[in-house]
């Protein structure tokens, strides 16, 4: 799927979520504060699936857990899209800008193979 199609998909999802909330009169509850809190709660539910799993094996998701992990990821994505919509932020553009910022902070030739924060690298 190309970038334009993905962008359109995010816009379609955003519009579906707007309609979904409006039909249920939930928009009154969908403040950036409440949506942010809901996003963190869903992120915590995702983390629970990996909490006691060895890091090297965390990518080997058990098939019985996959549907639950998918649902948590979807919840996180949905809340993220709703927050961005409420704040008038284009997620795709914001992600593109952030990738460019990270490329400057973490030049591949300096950071390859390291998990250090950019502030830990000496000039």
C-alpha positions in Angstrom: 0.0 0.0 0.0 1.4 3.4 -1.0 1.8 6.4 1.3 -1.2 8.1 -0.2 -3.4 5.1 0.4 -2.2 4.8 4.0 -2.8 8.4 4.6 -6.3 8.0 3.1 -6.8 5.0 5.3 -5.9 7.0 8.4 -8.3 9.8 7.3 -11.1 7.2 6.7 -10.4 5.7 10.2 -10.5 9.1 11.8 -13.9 9.9 10.1 -15.3 6.5 11.2 -14.2 7.1 14.7 -15.8 10.5 14.7 -19.1 9.0 13.5 -18.8 6.2 16.0 -18.4 8.6 19.0 -21.0 11.0 17.7 -23.7 8.2 17.3 -23.1 7.2 20.9 -22.9 10.8 22.3 -19.4 10.0 23.5 -17.7 13.0 21.9 -18.3 14.9 25.2 -16.0 12.4 26.9 -13.4 12.4 24.2 -11.2 15.2 25.5 -7.5 15.0 24.8 -7.0 14.4 28.6 -9.4 11.5 28.7 -8.2 10.0 25.5 -4.6 10.2 26.6 -5.4 8.5 29.8 -7.3 5.8 27.9 -4.4 5.3 25.6 -2.0 4.8 28.5 -4.4 2.3 30.1 -4.5 0.3 26.8 -0.7 0.5 26.5 -0.4 -1.0 30.0 -2.7 -3.8 28.9 -0.4 -4.5 26.0 2.7 -4.5 28.3 1.0 -7.1 30.5 1.4 -9.6 27.6 5.1 -9.2 27.6 5.8 -8.4 31.3 7.4 -11.7 32.2 8.5 -12.9 28.8 12.3 -13.1 28.0 13.2 -10.1 25.8 14.8 -12.3 23.2 11.6 -14.3 22.9 9.1 -11.5 23.1 8.7 -11.5 19.3 7.6 -15.2 19.4 4.0 -14.4 20.3 1.9 -17.4 21.2 -0.9 -17.9 18.8 -3.5 -17.9 21.6 -2.3 -14.4 22.7 -2.1 -12.9 19.2 -5.8 -11.8 19.0 -5.6 -10.1 22.4 -2.3 -8.3 21.5 -3.9 -7.2 18.2 -6.9 -5.8 20.1 -4.7 -3.9 22.5 -2.7 -2.5 19.6 -5.9 -1.5 17.8 -7.2 0.2 21.0 -3.9 2.2 21.2 -4.1 3.2 17.6 -7.7 4.2 17.8 -7.1 6.4 20.9 -4.0 7.9 19.2 -6.1 8.8 16.1 -8.8 10.3 18.2 -6.4 12.4 20.2 -4.7 13.7 17.0 -8.1 14.5 15.5 -9.2 16.4 18.6 -5.9 18.4 18.5 -5.9 18.9 14.8 -2.6 17.0 14.3 -1.9 15.2 11.1 -0.3 12.0 12.5 1.4 11.0 9.2 3.0 14.5 8.8 4.0 14.5 12.5 5.6 11.0 12.1 7.5 12.1 9.1 8.9 15.2 10.9 9.8 13.0 14.0 11.7 10.5 11.8 13.7 13.4 10.3 14.5 14.7 13.8 15.5 11.2 15.0 17.8 10.8 11.9 19.6 14.0 13.0 19.8 12.9 16.6 20.9 9.4 15.8 23.1 9.3 12.7 23.4 5.6 11.7 27.2 5.8 11.4 27.5 6.9 15.1 24.8 4.9 16.8 24.6 1.6 14.9 24.1 -1.2 17.4 23.8 1.0 20.4 20.7 1.7 22.5 22.1 4.8 24.2 20.1 8.0 24.2 21.3 10.8 21.9 22.5 12.9 24.9 24.9 10.1 25.9 27.0 10.4 22.7 30.2 12.5 22.9 30.9 15.0 20.2 
